Amino acid sequence: MATTGAARAKQDALPRSATITIRDQAPYPSGKVEVEPWIGRVHFVNKDKKDYRLRFWKSNTEPIAGIDILLPARARVTVMIKRGDEFHFGVFHTKGDEAALGKGGGPIVN
């Protein structure tokens, strides 16, 4: 059976949202996550009873060059992505710069 153009476009469409769950400081899924650009959202949900620092950085750069966002205990943070963006993320303790102890994932792309 032949597939119409509209049906193919619907199958190839990117999701409007994705959820990354943090449990024991580890992200799941930890691999590539892709959402629709400009309107797509990536939700980070913290299931742990402690705050974490989410660090986002562009591919081909050092993590220390990224930006940090607080992910409170038992809370969620939502980020949006532009067309053509690609970044990685790490889940770090909120105190100190313990980059070696973070657990990361990505890339997150549109």
Order of alpha helices (4+ residues) and beta strands (2+ residues): alpha-beta-beta-beta-beta-beta-beta-beta-beta-beta
